[in-house]
Amino acid sequence: MIDKIDINSELYFFDIEEAEEDILYVKDGQKYIELFMLWHAIELIEGFIRIGKLSIEATTQRLIEYRIKDA
């Protein structure tokens, strides 16, 4: 989904050398917003796993909520 963050949004991964740690990254005229550095997302997911057994959907929703509240 474009211009909206939700569980059905498409994700794209870019090399740090390509995106240069920019929050807003433009490639071929398309704008992308960095939600998390990959290492940060991994830390958050590991933390959610330690909290308790969460489904993939629940973990994804927590990541989205974290990003929206932390933005």
PDB file of N, CA, C and O in Angstrom, chain B, residues numbered from 101:
ATOM      1  N   MET B 101       0.848  -1.177   0.000  1.00  0.00           N
ATOM      2  CA  MET B 101       0.000   0.000   0.000  1.00  0.00           C
ATOM      3  C   MET B 101       0.890   1.235   0.000  1.00  0.00           C
ATOM      4  O   MET B 101       1.899   1.285   0.703  1.00  0.00           O
ATOM      5  N   ILE B 102       0.521   2.198  -0.768  1.00  0.00           N
ATOM      6  CA  ILE B 102       1.314   3.417  -0.882  1.00  0.00           C
ATOM      7  C   ILE B 102       0.787   4.451   0.110  1.00  0.00           C
ATOM      8  O   ILE B 102      -0.421   4.597   0.293  1.00  0.00           O
ATOM      9  N   ASP B 103       1.720   5.167   0.747  1.00  0.00           N
ATOM     10  CA  ASP B 103       1.399   6.255   1.682  1.00  0.00           C
ATOM     11  C   ASP B 103       0.670   5.802   2.934  1.00  0.00           C
ATOM     12  O   ASP B 103       0.020   6.613   3.594  1.00  0.00           O
ATOM     13  N   LYS B 104       0.764   4.539   3.270  1.00  0.00           N
ATOM     14  CA  LYS B 104       0.133   4.046   4.485  1.00  0.00           C
ATOM     15  C   LYS B 104       0.954   2.884   5.020  1.00  0.00           C
ATOM     16  O   LYS B 104       1.391   2.019   4.260  1.00  0.00           O
ATOM     17  N   ILE B 105       1.158   2.870   6.309  1.00  0.00           N
ATOM     18  CA  ILE B 105       1.886   1.777   6.934  1.00  0.00           C
ATOM     19  C   ILE B 105       0.873   0.856   7.587  1.00  0.00           C
ATOM     20  O   ILE B 105       0.151   1.262   8.497  1.00  0.00           O
ATOM     21  N   ASP B 106       0.821  -0.368   7.130  1.00  0.00           N
ATOM     22  CA  ASP B 106      -0.007  -1.365   7.792  1.00  0.00           C
ATOM     23  C   ASP B 106       0.552  -2.752   7.495  1.00  0.00           C
ATOM     24  O   ASP B 106       1.564  -2.889   6.809  1.00  0.00           O
ATOM     25  N   ILE B 107      -0.102  -3.758   8.006  1.00  0.00           N
ATOM     26  CA  ILE B 107       0.411  -5.123   7.911  1.00  0.00           C
ATOM     27  C   ILE B 107       0.497  -5.613   6.461  1.00  0.00           C
ATOM     28  O   ILE B 107       1.224  -6.565   6.177  1.00  0.00           O
ATOM     29  N   ASN B 108      -0.232  -4.980   5.547  1.00  0.00           N
ATOM     30  CA  ASN B 108      -0.216  -5.380   4.151  1.00  0.00           C
ATOM     31  C   ASN B 108       0.701  -4.525   3.272  1.00  0.00           C
ATOM     32  O   ASN B 108       0.736  -4.708   2.056  1.00  0.00           O
ATOM     33  N   SER B 109       1.433  -3.605   3.874  1.00  0.00           N
ATOM     34  CA  SER B 109       2.341  -2.755   3.106  1.00  0.00           C
ATOM     35  C   SER B 109       3.478  -3.586   2.521  1.00  0.00           C
ATOM     36  O   SER B 109       3.912  -4.580   3.103  1.00  0.00           O
ATOM     37  N   GLU B 110       3.941  -3.153   1.363  1.00  0.00           N
ATOM     38  CA  GLU B 110       5.084  -3.819   0.741  1.00  0.00           C
ATOM     39  C   GLU B 110       6.362  -3.331   1.408  1.00  0.00           C
ATOM     40  O   GLU B 110       6.475  -2.160   1.773  1.00  0.00           O
ATOM     41  N   LEU B 111       7.313  -4.227   1.563  1.00  0.00           N
ATOM     42  CA  LEU B 111       8.605  -3.882   2.139  1.00  0.00           C
ATOM     43  C   LEU B 111       9.688  -4.023   1.084  1.00  0.00           C
ATOM     44  O   LEU B 111       9.650  -4.928   0.250  1.00  0.00           O
ATOM     45  N   TYR B 112      10.635  -3.132   1.132  1.00  0.00           N
ATOM     46  CA  TYR B 112      11.788  -3.191   0.256  1.00  0.00           C
ATOM     47  C   TYR B 112      13.032  -3.027   1.123  1.00  0.00           C
ATOM     48  O   TYR B 112      13.035  -2.265   2.090  1.00  0.00           O
ATOM     49  N   PHE B 113      14.068  -3.740   0.769  1.00  0.00           N
ATOM     50  CA  PHE B 113      15.331  -3.654   1.486  1.00  0.00           C
ATOM     51  C   PHE B 113      16.386  -3.101   0.546  1.00  0.00           C
ATOM     52  O   PHE B 113      16.510  -3.539  -0.598  1.00  0.00           O
ATOM     53  N   PHE B 114      17.148  -2.128   1.046  1.00  0.00           N
ATOM     54  CA  PHE B 114      18.207  -1.515   0.257  1.00  0.00           C
ATOM     55  C   PHE B 114      19.508  -1.607   1.034  1.00  0.00           C
ATOM     56  O   PHE B 114      19.525  -1.551   2.263  1.00  0.00           O
ATOM     57  N   ASP B 115      20.587  -1.749   0.296  1.00  0.00           N
ATOM     58  CA  ASP B 115      21.911  -1.732   0.918  1.00  0.00           C
ATOM     59  C   ASP B 115      22.147  -0.377   1.554  1.00  0.00           C
ATOM     60  O   ASP B 115      21.722   0.648   1.022  1.00  0.00           O
ATOM     61  N   ILE B 116      22.816  -0.373   2.680  1.00  0.00           N
ATOM     62  CA  ILE B 116      23.107   0.872   3.382  1.00  0.00           C
ATOM     63  C   ILE B 116      23.941   1.798   2.502  1.00  0.00           C
ATOM     64  O   ILE B 116      23.797   3.018   2.572  1.00  0.00           O
ATOM     65  N   GLU B 117      24.810   1.222   1.674  1.00  0.00           N
ATOM     66  CA  GLU B 117      25.629   2.036   0.778  1.00  0.00           C
ATOM     67  C   GLU B 117      24.759   2.734  -0.263  1.00  0.00           C
ATOM     68  O   GLU B 117      25.076   3.844  -0.690  1.00  0.00           O
ATOM     69  N   GLU B 118      23.675   2.099  -0.669  1.00  0.00           N
ATOM     70  CA  GLU B 118      22.776   2.671  -1.668  1.00  0.00           C
ATOM     71  C   GLU B 118      21.880   3.747  -1.057  1.00  0.00           C
ATOM     72  O   GLU B 118      21.726   4.825  -1.632  1.00  0.00           O
ATOM     73  N   ALA B 119      21.296   3.466   0.094  1.00  0.00           N
ATOM     74  CA  ALA B 119      20.348   4.391   0.721  1.00  0.00           C
ATOM     75  C   ALA B 119      21.044   5.441   1.579  1.00  0.00           C
ATOM     76  O   ALA B 119      20.449   6.469   1.905  1.00  0.00           O
ATOM     77  N   GLU B 120      22.290   5.193   1.946  1.00  0.00           N
ATOM     78  CA  GLU B 120      23.106   6.141   2.715  1.00  0.00           C
ATOM     79  C   GLU B 120      22.450   6.602   4.011  1.00  0.00           C
ATOM     80  O   GLU B 120      22.586   7.763   4.395  1.00  0.00           O
ATOM     81  N   GLU B 121      21.752   5.716   4.676  1.00  0.00           N
ATOM     82  CA  GLU B 121      21.118   6.007   5.962  1.00  0.00           C
ATOM     83  C   GLU B 121      20.136   7.172   5.916  1.00  0.00           C
ATOM     84  O   GLU B 121      19.867   7.792   6.945  1.00  0.00           O
ATOM     85  N   ASP B 122      19.604   7.473   4.753  1.00  0.00           N
ATOM     86  CA  ASP B 122      18.608   8.541   4.630  1.00  0.00           C
ATOM     87  C   ASP B 122      17.249   8.026   5.092  1.00  0.00           C
ATOM     88  O   ASP B 122      16.878   6.889   4.798  1.00  0.00           O
ATOM     89  N   ILE B 123      16.518   8.856   5.808  1.00  0.00           N
ATOM     90  CA  ILE B 123      15.166   8.496   6.223  1.00  0.00           C
ATOM     91  C   ILE B 123      14.257   8.437   4.994  1.00  0.00           C
ATOM     92  O   ILE B 123      13.436   7.529   4.866  1.00  0.00           O
ATOM     93  N   LEU B 124      14.406   9.405   4.097  1.00  0.00           N
ATOM     94  CA  LEU B 124      13.650   9.419   2.851  1.00  0.00           C
ATOM     95  C   LEU B 124      14.614   9.083   1.723  1.00  0.00           C
ATOM     96  O   LEU B 124      15.617   9.770   1.528  1.00  0.00           O
ATOM     97  N   TYR B 125      14.310   8.040   0.992  1.00  0.00           N
ATOM     98  CA  TYR B 125      15.169   7.572  -0.079  1.00  0.00           C
ATOM     99  C   TYR B 125      14.347   7.524  -1.365  1.00  0.00           C
ATOM    100  O   TYR B 125      13.239   6.988  -1.374  1.00  0.00           O
ATOM    101  N   VAL B 126      14.883   8.080  -2.444  1.00  0.00           N
ATOM    102  CA  VAL B 126      14.190   8.093  -3.728  1.00  0.00           C
ATOM    103  C   VAL B 126      14.979   7.246  -4.710  1.00  0.00           C
ATOM    104  O   VAL B 126      16.183   7.432  -4.885  1.00  0.00           O
ATOM    105  N   LYS B 127      14.277   6.305  -5.354  1.00  0.00           N
ATOM    106  CA  LYS B 127      14.901   5.459  -6.366  1.00  0.00           C
ATOM    107  C   LYS B 127      13.937   5.358  -7.537  1.00  0.00           C
ATOM    108  O   LYS B 127      12.774   4.989  -7.371  1.00  0.00           O
ATOM    109  N   ASP B 128      14.429   5.686  -8.712  1.00  0.00           N
ATOM    110  CA  ASP B 128      13.622   5.651  -9.934  1.00  0.00           C
ATOM    111  C   ASP B 128      12.314   6.425  -9.777  1.00  0.00           C
ATOM    112  O   ASP B 128      11.274   6.002 -10.283  1.00  0.00           O
ATOM    113  N   GLY B 129      12.368   7.557  -9.078  1.00  0.00           N
ATOM    114  CA  GLY B 129      11.197   8.411  -8.900  1.00  0.00           C
ATOM    115  C   GLY B 129      10.243   7.964  -7.799  1.00  0.00           C
ATOM    116  O   GLY B 129       9.297   8.685  -7.481  1.00  0.00           O
ATOM    117  N   GLN B 130      10.468   6.803  -7.217  1.00  0.00           N
ATOM    118  CA  GLN B 130       9.614   6.283  -6.135  1.00  0.00           C
ATOM    119  C   GLN B 130      10.231   6.642  -4.786  1.00  0.00           C
ATOM    120  O   GLN B 130      11.427   6.438  -4.577  1.00  0.00           O
ATOM    121  N   LYS B 131       9.424   7.174  -3.870  1.00  0.00           N
ATOM    122  CA  LYS B 131       9.905   7.530  -2.540  1.00  0.00           C
ATOM    123  C   LYS B 131       9.736   6.356  -1.594  1.00  0.00           C
ATOM    124  O   LYS B 131       8.709   5.677  -1.599  1.00  0.00           O
ATOM    125  N   TYR B 132      10.750   6.128  -0.789  1.00  0.00           N
ATOM    126  CA  TYR B 132      10.726   5.096   0.244  1.00  0.00           C
ATOM    127  C   TYR B 132      11.094   5.745   1.568  1.00  0.00           C
ATOM    128  O   TYR B 132      11.939   6.639   1.618  1.00  0.00           O
ATOM    129  N   ILE B 133      10.461   5.293   2.634  1.00  0.00           N
ATOM    130  CA  ILE B 133      10.760   5.798   3.974  1.00  0.00           C
ATOM    131  C   ILE B 133      11.335   4.663   4.796  1.00  0.00           C
ATOM    132  O   ILE B 133      10.777   3.567   4.858  1.00  0.00           O
ATOM    133  N   GLU B 134      12.463   4.951   5.424  1.00  0.00           N
ATOM    134  CA  GLU B 134      13.089   3.933   6.266  1.00  0.00           C
ATOM    135  C   GLU B 134      12.298   3.793   7.555  1.00  0.00           C
ATOM    136  O   GLU B 134      12.118   4.762   8.293  1.00  0.00           O
ATOM    137  N   LEU B 135      11.832   2.591   7.818  1.00  0.00           N
ATOM    138  CA  LEU B 135      11.126   2.336   9.073  1.00  0.00           C
ATOM    139  C   LEU B 135      12.100   1.958  10.167  1.00  0.00           C
ATOM    140  O   LEU B 135      12.008   2.452  11.291  1.00  0.00           O
ATOM    141  N   PHE B 136      13.035   1.080   9.836  1.00  0.00           N
ATOM    142  CA  PHE B 136      14.021   0.608  10.801  1.00  0.00           C
ATOM    143  C   PHE B 136      15.308   0.262  10.076  1.00  0.00           C
ATOM    144  O   PHE B 136      15.293  -0.149   8.916  1.00  0.00           O
ATOM    145  N   MET B 137      16.408   0.431  10.766  1.00  0.00           N
ATOM    146  CA  MET B 137      17.645  -0.208  10.312  1.00  0.00           C
ATOM    147  C   MET B 137      17.419  -1.697  10.578  1.00  0.00           C
ATOM    148  O   MET B 137      16.754  -2.053  11.551  1.00  0.00           O
ATOM    149  N   LEU B 138      17.952  -2.554   9.744  1.00  0.00           N
ATOM    150  CA  LEU B 138      17.704  -3.986   9.873  1.00  0.00           C
ATOM    151  C   LEU B 138      18.099  -4.507  11.253  1.00  0.00           C
ATOM    152  O   LEU B 138      17.367  -5.301  11.843  1.00  0.00           O
ATOM    153  N   TRP B 139      19.245  -4.072  11.773  1.00  0.00           N
ATOM    154  CA  TRP B 139      19.689  -4.548  13.092  1.00  0.00           C
ATOM    155  C   TRP B 139      18.689  -4.144  14.178  1.00  0.00           C
ATOM    156  O   TRP B 139      18.468  -4.884  15.137  1.00  0.00           O
ATOM    157  N   HIS B 140      18.088  -2.958  14.017  1.00  0.00           N
ATOM    158  CA  HIS B 140      17.127  -2.486  15.010  1.00  0.00           C
ATOM    159  C   HIS B 140      15.848  -3.322  14.966  1.00  0.00           C
ATOM    160  O   HIS B 140      15.301  -3.677  16.011  1.00  0.00           O
ATOM    161  N   ALA B 141      15.374  -3.634  13.769  1.00  0.00           N
ATOM    162  CA  ALA B 141      14.188  -4.479  13.632  1.00  0.00           C
ATOM    163  C   ALA B 141      14.432  -5.848  14.257  1.00  0.00           C
ATOM    164  O   ALA B 141      13.556  -6.392  14.929  1.00  0.00           O
ATOM    165  N   ILE B 142      15.620  -6.405  14.037  1.00  0.00           N
ATOM    166  CA  ILE B 142      15.952  -7.715  14.614  1.00  0.00           C
ATOM    167  C   ILE B 142      15.928  -7.643  16.136  1.00  0.00           C
ATOM    168  O   ILE B 142      15.385  -8.534  16.790  1.00  0.00           O
ATOM    169  N   GLU B 143      16.509  -6.591  16.705  1.00  0.00           N
ATOM    170  CA  GLU B 143      16.488  -6.433  18.167  1.00  0.00           C
ATOM    171  C   GLU B 143      15.060  -6.351  18.691  1.00  0.00           C
ATOM    172  O   GLU B 143      14.736  -6.972  19.703  1.00  0.00           O
ATOM    173  N   LEU B 144      14.205  -5.588  18.012  1.00  0.00           N
ATOM    174  CA  LEU B 144      12.815  -5.458  18.445  1.00  0.00           C
ATOM    175  C   LEU B 144      12.089  -6.795  18.369  1.00  0.00           C
ATOM    176  O   LEU B 144      11.371  -7.164  19.299  1.00  0.00           O
ATOM    177  N   ILE B 145      12.267  -7.515  17.284  1.00  0.00           N
ATOM    178  CA  ILE B 145      11.610  -8.816  17.122  1.00  0.00           C
ATOM    179  C   ILE B 145      12.082  -9.784  18.198  1.00  0.00           C
ATOM    180  O   ILE B 145      11.271 -10.501  18.785  1.00  0.00           O
ATOM    181  N   GLU B 146      13.384  -9.813  18.461  1.00  0.00           N
ATOM    182  CA  GLU B 146      13.903 -10.684  19.522  1.00  0.00           C
ATOM    183  C   GLU B 146      13.293 -10.309  20.867  1.00  0.00           C
ATOM    184  O   GLU B 146      12.980 -11.186  21.671  1.00  0.00           O
ATOM    185  N   GLY B 147      13.123  -9.006  21.117  1.00  0.00           N
ATOM    186  CA  GLY B 147      12.504  -8.558  22.363  1.00  0.00           C
ATOM    187  C   GLY B 147      11.051  -9.000  22.464  1.00  0.00           C
ATOM    188  O   GLY B 147      10.598  -9.416  23.531  1.00  0.00           O
ATOM    189  N   PHE B 148      10.318  -8.912  21.356  1.00  0.00           N
ATOM    190  CA  PHE B 148       8.922  -9.353  21.345  1.00  0.00           C
ATOM    191  C   PHE B 148       8.830 -10.854  21.580  1.00  0.00           C
ATOM    192  O   PHE B 148       7.905 -11.322  22.243  1.00  0.00           O
ATOM    193  N   ILE B 149       9.783 -11.613  21.042  1.00  0.00           N
ATOM    194  CA  ILE B 149       9.797 -13.064  21.246  1.00  0.00           C
ATOM    195  C   ILE B 149      10.010 -13.379  22.732  1.00  0.00           C
ATOM    196  O   ILE B 149       9.392 -14.296  23.274  1.00  0.00           O
ATOM    197  N   ARG B 150      10.890 -12.609  23.384  1.00  0.00           N
ATOM    198  CA  ARG B 150      11.151 -12.825  24.818  1.00  0.00           C
ATOM    199  C   ARG B 150       9.921 -12.498  25.658  1.00  0.00           C
ATOM    200  O   ARG B 150       9.699 -13.118  26.698  1.00  0.00           O
ATOM    201  N   ILE B 151       9.123 -11.535  25.218  1.00  0.00           N
ATOM    202  CA  ILE B 151       7.914 -11.159  25.965  1.00  0.00           C
ATOM    203  C   ILE B 151       6.962 -12.336  26.057  1.00  0.00           C
ATOM    204  O   ILE B 151       6.348 -12.571  27.098  1.00  0.00           O
ATOM    205  N   GLY B 152       6.845 -13.051  24.996  1.00  0.00           N
ATOM    206  CA  GLY B 152       5.921 -14.182  24.973  1.00  0.00           C
ATOM    207  C   GLY B 152       5.704 -14.626  23.553  1.00  0.00           C
ATOM    208  O   GLY B 152       6.148 -13.981  22.603  1.00  0.00           O
ATOM    209  N   LYS B 153       5.033 -15.707  23.426  1.00  0.00           N
ATOM    210  CA  LYS B 153       4.799 -16.238  22.096  1.00  0.00           C
ATOM    211  C   LYS B 153       3.779 -15.373  21.374  1.00  0.00           C
ATOM    212  O   LYS B 153       2.604 -15.333  21.740  1.00  0.00           O
ATOM    213  N   LEU B 154       4.241 -14.689  20.355  1.00  0.00           N
ATOM    214  CA  LEU B 154       3.373 -13.836  19.557  1.00  0.00           C
ATOM    215  C   LEU B 154       3.295 -14.398  18.148  1.00  0.00           C
ATOM    216  O   LEU B 154       4.269 -14.945  17.630  1.00  0.00           O
ATOM    217  N   SER B 155       2.145 -14.261  17.544  1.00  0.00           N
ATOM    218  CA  SER B 155       2.017 -14.676  16.146  1.00  0.00           C
ATOM    219  C   SER B 155       2.809 -13.711  15.267  1.00  0.00           C
ATOM    220  O   SER B 155       3.212 -12.639  15.718  1.00  0.00           O
ATOM    221  N   ILE B 156       3.022 -14.088  14.043  1.00  0.00           N
ATOM    222  CA  ILE B 156       3.700 -13.209  13.098  1.00  0.00           C
ATOM    223  C   ILE B 156       2.904 -11.920  12.935  1.00  0.00           C
ATOM    224  O   ILE B 156       3.479 -10.834  12.864  1.00  0.00           O
ATOM    225  N   GLU B 157       1.590 -12.042  12.878  1.00  0.00           N
ATOM    226  CA  GLU B 157       0.739 -10.861  12.724  1.00  0.00           C
ATOM    227  C   GLU B 157       0.849  -9.937  13.933  1.00  0.00           C
ATOM    228  O   GLU B 157       0.931  -8.719  13.772  1.00  0.00           O
ATOM    229  N   ALA B 158       0.853 -10.495  15.129  1.00  0.00           N
ATOM    230  CA  ALA B 158       0.957  -9.684  16.348  1.00  0.00           C
ATOM    231  C   ALA B 158       2.324  -9.002  16.427  1.00  0.00           C
ATOM    232  O   ALA B 158       2.419  -7.840  16.821  1.00  0.00           O
ATOM    233  N   THR B 159       3.372  -9.722  16.053  1.00  0.00           N
ATOM    234  CA  THR B 159       4.717  -9.147  16.055  1.00  0.00           C
ATOM    235  C   THR B 159       4.795  -8.012  15.044  1.00  0.00           C
ATOM    236  O   THR B 159       5.349  -6.952  15.335  1.00  0.00           O
ATOM    237  N   THR B 160       4.243  -8.234  13.861  1.00  0.00           N
ATOM    238  CA  THR B 160       4.241  -7.201  12.823  1.00  0.00           C
ATOM    239  C   THR B 160       3.489  -5.968  13.293  1.00  0.00           C
ATOM    240  O   THR B 160       3.949  -4.843  13.093  1.00  0.00           O
ATOM    241  N   GLN B 161       2.345  -6.170  13.914  1.00  0.00           N
ATOM    242  CA  GLN B 161       1.553  -5.042  14.401  1.00  0.00           C
ATOM    243  C   GLN B 161       2.314  -4.268  15.473  1.00  0.00           C
ATOM    244  O   GLN B 161       2.242  -3.040  15.515  1.00  0.00           O
ATOM    245  N   ARG B 162       3.033  -4.961  16.327  1.00  0.00           N
ATOM    246  CA  ARG B 162       3.823  -4.274  17.358  1.00  0.00           C
ATOM    247  C   ARG B 162       4.945  -3.444  16.736  1.00  0.00           C
ATOM    248  O   ARG B 162       5.234  -2.343  17.204  1.00  0.00           O
ATOM    249  N   LEU B 163       5.576  -3.966  15.685  1.00  0.00           N
ATOM    250  CA  LEU B 163       6.612  -3.199  14.987  1.00  0.00           C
ATOM    251  C   LEU B 163       6.027  -1.927  14.386  1.00  0.00           C
ATOM    252  O   LEU B 163       6.620  -0.853  14.487  1.00  0.00           O
ATOM    253  N   ILE B 164       4.870  -2.053  13.765  1.00  0.00           N
ATOM    254  CA  ILE B 164       4.210  -0.889  13.161  1.00  0.00           C
ATOM    255  C   ILE B 164       3.855   0.132  14.236  1.00  0.00           C
ATOM    256  O   ILE B 164       4.119   1.322  14.067  1.00  0.00           O
ATOM    257  N   GLU B 165       3.267  -0.313  15.325  1.00  0.00           N
ATOM    258  CA  GLU B 165       2.893   0.590  16.415  1.00  0.00           C
ATOM    259  C   GLU B 165       4.125   1.265  17.006  1.00  0.00           C
ATOM    260  O   GLU B 165       4.099   2.456  17.313  1.00  0.00           O
ATOM    261  N   TYR B 166       5.209   0.498  17.165  1.00  0.00           N
ATOM    262  CA  TYR B 166       6.450   1.068  17.699  1.00  0.00           C
ATOM    263  C   TYR B 166       6.937   2.195  16.788  1.00  0.00           C
ATOM    264  O   TYR B 166       7.294   3.272  17.263  1.00  0.00           O
ATOM    265  N   ARG B 167       6.949   1.942  15.488  1.00  0.00           N
ATOM    266  CA  ARG B 167       7.446   2.941  14.547  1.00  0.00           C
ATOM    267  C   ARG B 167       6.551   4.180  14.549  1.00  0.00           C
ATOM    268  O   ARG B 167       7.061   5.300  14.540  1.00  0.00           O
ATOM    269  N   ILE B 168       5.233   4.002  14.562  1.00  0.00           N
ATOM    270  CA  ILE B 168       4.320   5.151  14.547  1.00  0.00           C
ATOM    271  C   ILE B 168       4.487   5.991  15.807  1.00  0.00           C
ATOM    272  O   ILE B 168       4.528   7.218  15.728  1.00  0.00           O
ATOM    273  N   LYS B 169       4.582   5.351  16.962  1.00  0.00           N
ATOM    274  CA  LYS B 169       4.717   6.088  18.221  1.00  0.00           C
ATOM    275  C   LYS B 169       6.095   6.684  18.397  1.00  0.00           C
ATOM    276  O   LYS B 169       6.244   7.697  19.080  1.00  0.00           O
ATOM    277  N   ASP B 170       7.122   6.069  17.789  1.00  0.00           N
ATOM    278  CA  ASP B 170       8.492   6.534  17.943  1.00  0.00           C
ATOM    279  C   ASP B 170       8.863   7.571  16.883  1.00  0.00           C
ATOM    280  O   ASP B 170       9.917   8.200  16.972  1.00  0.00           O
ATOM    281  N   ALA B 171       8.005   7.750  15.885  1.00  0.00           N
ATOM    282  CA  ALA B 171       8.323   8.645  14.758  1.00  0.00           C
ATOM    283  C   ALA B 171       8.416  10.090  15.181  1.00  0.00           C
ATOM    284  O   ALA B 171       8.676  10.961  14.350  1.00  0.00           O
TER     285      ALA B 171
END
